[in-house]
Amino acid sequence: MHFELKHTDSQSKARAGLMHTDHGVIETPIFMPVGTAGTVKTVHQHELKEDIKADIILGNTYHLFLRPGLDVLEPAGGLHKFMNWDMPILTDSGGYQVYSLSGARKIKEEGVTFQSHIDGSYHFFSPEKAIDIQRSIGADIIMAFDECTPYPCDYNYAKRSMNMTHRWLKRCFNQMDATRPKYGHEQALFPIIQGSVYKDLRKESAEKIASFDAIGNAIGGLSVGEPDDELYEMTDLVCGILPTDKPRYLMGVGTPLNILECISMGIDMFDCVMPSRNARHGMLFTSEGIINIKNKKWEKDFSPLDPNGTSYVDSTYSRAYLRHLMRSKEHLGMQIATIHNLSFYLWLVKEARKRILDGTFSTWKAQMVLKLGNRL
């Protein structure tokens, strides 16, 4: 597994690259649809590949560990075969989900004890166990076990948490060295930068993570409620420290505007539940702005979902028809909306890549920024 940096924009830090994995080549910048429990909700795998044109999807270690469980995934041959997906997969380590269970977990140096949201049973994740679980899931890119701090976060707590995340990282790499992939393809471990919104901590963490010389690096602990200006400040800071020849993954981000801004700072990889989750509630992202498809103003609007045709459903179904489906609570409505939103996100990053390569990224981005946040 390796990364090729193909081009950097002359007016920004935006980059176009290629990530080579055993399950295929990923063109960056890239957005990864979130398939929490072995499925991107409401869409088929063939739609992900052929219509949405996803190069890679994301699975969740915490959820897959609890259900269906490793006793199902291992005899199935790992997640790729279990869900019939022959392209790259990334799994997070479960650290973010443990963070979100603030009332049902206990964090110690050894690891984290937490209570299942499904049946209340207790489980323990250590850095070593997080690696072992991800070996069993079989993703191409796996994440180090970390603690994601909340926002706002006390400085001393953020520092203690960051230092523990660094200690856990060494244990993760040791466990990677002591084990082998289970399904015949390589797995790459990405460490995660923490430090909340404190510049000195982010700098220290970025330098520590860079010193491990991993195949790629991730930025965590953002998009947890902080203002956009702090998200951008922390992202720009660490991108100035991370090596240029490794892919940079900004975890859990975000809106189309967030993605464009962070691409311009040198981020290569994104994931977020926003396009699929918001789609199920009737919010559409388009090249002209944001649509609440449930609003009455779309009742007799027979125009495409996005006039620029960023997905095949845009020219197949009208705004009026999708509004009818969503108001009627028809499952097809959620499916069409999800395909549209994910297709738009993939269109956005692929168009950004094209613009980086042809030298028009900064001009195009300035035009897009004026439109993406509009409420239509």
N, C-alpha and C positions, 0 to 999 in steps of 0.2 A: 504494500500500500504506500502510495506516495502522492505528493502534490506538485503540480507544475503551475507556476505563476506565469501567465501568458502576457499580460499587459497591465500597466497602471495608468490611470487617467492623468493627463498632464496638469489639469486644473484642480484636482482633488486627490484623495488617497484611494479612490475607488479602484478595485482590482477585478480582473477576469482571470480565472484559473481553471484547472482540471484536477479533480481528485480521482485517482485510480484505485479501485477496490476489486476484490475477486468477483463481485457481483455486478460490475459495470463501472463506467466512468461517469462522474458527476461534474457537470458544468457549474462553475461558481461565478457570481453569487447565486445561491440556491435557497429556496424556501422548502422546508420539510413538513408536509401534512402530518398531523399528530394522530397516530393510530394507537390510542392508549392501551386497549386490551386486545390487540391483534386485529383491529379493524378501524379504519377511518369512518366514523359514524355516518350511516345512511348511503355510502357509496361502495360499489363493487371494486374489486382489485383491477379488473380490466378497464374500468373508467378512470381509475387513478393513473394507469399506464398510458392508455390510448387517448383519453379525452382531456384529463387534467394535465397529463404529461409530467408527472412527478418522477424525478430521478432517484429519489430516496424518501423513505418515510420513517417516522419515529415510533418506537414502542416504549412502554413504561414498565420498568423493572418491578416496582411495587405492585402494580395491578396484575401483571402476568404471574408473579410469584404467588399471589393469593388465589388467582383464578385465570386460567385452568390449573396452574401449578406445574412444577417441574416434572412431576411423575407422569404428566401428559405430554409436555413439550419435548422431553428427551426421547421417548420412544417414537414420537412423530418425526424426529430428525431436526428439531429446532424450529424456531418461529418461521423461517423462510418456507419450509415445506408445510408446516401446520396451516399457514394462511395462504399458501400457494402464491407466494411473491418471490420472484427470482431476481429482483433488483436490490440495491443496498438498503440496509436498515441500520438505524442508530437507536440505541437504548440509553435512557438516562439511568442514573444509579439508584433512584428511589429517594435521594436526599430531599428533593423539593416536596414530595408527597409527605415525607416524615415531618418536614417543616410545617406543612399545612395542617397536620394533626396536632396542633399545639396543645390541645387539652387531653391528648391520649398518647403521649410519648415521653420518654425520659432519656436524656442525652448524657452519656458518660464518655470517658476517654476510650473505653473498650468498644463502644458503639452505641446503638440506639435501640431501646425497647419500645415497641409501639403496639397499639391495639388496632386490630383490623376493623375497617369501616363496614365490613360485610357481616361478620358474626361476633365481633367483640373479642375474638381470640388474641392472645399475646404472641408476638414474634420479636426476634432480635436480628438486627442488621449490623454487622461489623464491616469495615473496609474489605476484609478478606471474603466475607460471605457475599457482599455486593458483587465482587469480581466473579466468584463461583457461580452465582445466579446468572450473571450475564454471559458467562461461558456456556451455561446450559441453554439460555435463550438463543444464543448464537448470532447476535447482531455483528455487523461489520465494524461499526464504531461503537465503543462502549465508554461510559463516563466514570470517572473516579467518584468515590463516595465522599460527599462533602456536607457541611451544614450551611443551609441557606438562611441568612439572617433576615429578620423582618424590617420593614420601614415604618416609622423611624426606629433607629437602633442606637442604643448607648455606645459611645466610642469604646469603652473598656470591654464591653461584651463583644463588639465587633472584632476587636483585636484578639481576644481570647479564642473566639470562634475561628477566625482566620488561621491562627497558629495551629489549632487542632486540625483544621482541614488540611494544612500542610503536612502535619504528622500522619494523618490518615492517608494522604497521597503516597507517601513513601511505602506504607503498608500495602496499598493497592498495587504499586509497581512490583513489590516483592512477590505478591501473590500471582501477578501476571507471569513473572519469571518462573514461578514454581509450578505452573499449570500449563496445559496446552489446549488449543481450540479443539472442539469436540466433533466438528462436522466437515473438516477438510478445507476450510477457508480461513484466511488470516483475520484476526481481530486487532484493532488499534485502540489503545487507551488514550483518551483525552483528559488531561487535568483541568481543574476549574479554578479560576481566579475569584477570590472573594474580597471582602473589605468594606462592604456597605457603600456609603457615599463619601467616605473619608479618603482624600487624595493620597495621603502618606501611606495608608493601609493598602489602597489599590496599587500604588507604585511598588510597595514591598512585595505584595502577592504576585504581581505580574512578573517581577524579576525572579522570584522563587520558582514560579511555574515555568518560566522560560528556561531556567537552569536544568530542568529535567530533560530537555531536548526531545520532547514527545513528537509523535507524527503530526498532531494537531493540538490546538489549545482552545479552551472554552472560557467564557466570561459569564459567571453566575451571579445571583443575588441582586439582579436588576429587574425592572418591570414588576416590582412588588409593591407599587404604590407611590414611588418617588416621582417628582415632577420631571417632565421631559428634559428640561435643561440640565438636571443632574444626571439623568441617563446618558445624555450626549457627552457631558463633561467627563464622566467616568470611562465611557467607551473610547473617546478620543485619547484620553490619557494612557490607557493600557495598550491601545493599538500602536502608540509611539514606542512602546517597550517590547512588545512581542516580536519574534523574528518574522521577517517578511516572507520567508520561504516555507512557512507552515500555515495551514488554514486556520481561520479564526471564527469561532462559533459563538454567537451572542444568544444565550438561552432565553426562551420565552418571550421574545420580542417579534412582533408587536403589531401596531397599526401600519397601513401602507406608508404613511408619512414617516413613522419611526424607521421603517426598513430602508427607505430611500436615504434618509439622513445618515443612518449607520453604514450603509454601503459606501457613502462618500467619505467615511472615516476609515475604511479599510476592512469592514466586516465581510466575511465570505458566506456564512451559514446562519440561517434563522429557523426557528420553529415557533408556533403559537397556536393555541386553540381558538383564537379569535375568529378567523374566517369561517370555520365549521360551526362553532358554537353560536356565533351571531346569526349565521344563516338559518339555523333551526328556529330562531326567534324572529325571522323576517327582515334582518338587516343585510343589505347587499352593498358590497364595495364595487365601485365602477371607476372607469377612467375619467369620469366627469364629476364624481363625488359619491356621497353615501345616500342610499335610498332605504326608507322604512316601507317595505312593500305592502304592509298592512294598511297604510294610510288610504283614505277614501279618494285622494287625488289620482290614484292609479287605477281606479275602478274601470274606467273606459279608455285607458291608455294602451293601445294595441301596438306600441312601438317595442323594439327589442329591449332586453334587460340592460344591455350596454351597447350604445350605438356604434362603438368601435370594434365590437365583435371579439372580445377577449376570450370567449369560450364558445363551444358549439351550441350550448343551450341558449345563447343570446339571440340567435337568429331563428331558433326553433320554437321558443315560447315567448309570449308577450308579457309585459308587466301586468296587464289586466288578468291574464290567465293565472300567473303565479300568485297574484293577490287573492284570487278566488280560491286556489288550492290552500293557501296558508290560512285564510279566514275559515275555510271548511275543515281545517285540521287534517287534510289529506297527507299521507306520508310522502307522496310524490312531490309535494311542494317543498318539503325539507330536503329531498334528494336533489331537485333542480337547483335550489338555492345554494346548497353545499357545493355542488359541482361548479356552479357559477363562481362563488367566492374563491374556492381553491384554484380554479383556472385563472381567475384574475390575479391572485397572488403570484402564481407561477409565471403568468404573462409579464407581470411587473418586474420580477428579477431577471427573466430572460431578456426582456427589452433593455433593462439596465446593462446587462452583459453586452448586448449588441452595441449599445451606445458607448460603452467603455472602449470596446474594440475599434469602433470607427471614429472615436475622438469627439463625439457630440454629447457625452454624458452630462456635463455640467449645465449646458444650455437646456437640454431636455428635462433634467431634474428640476430646474428653476420653473419651467412651465408646468410640470406635473404637480409640484408642491402647491401651486395656486389653486389647483382643482380638487385634489384628493380629499381635503377636509371639508369640502362644501356639503351642506345638507340639502339635497334636492327635493 
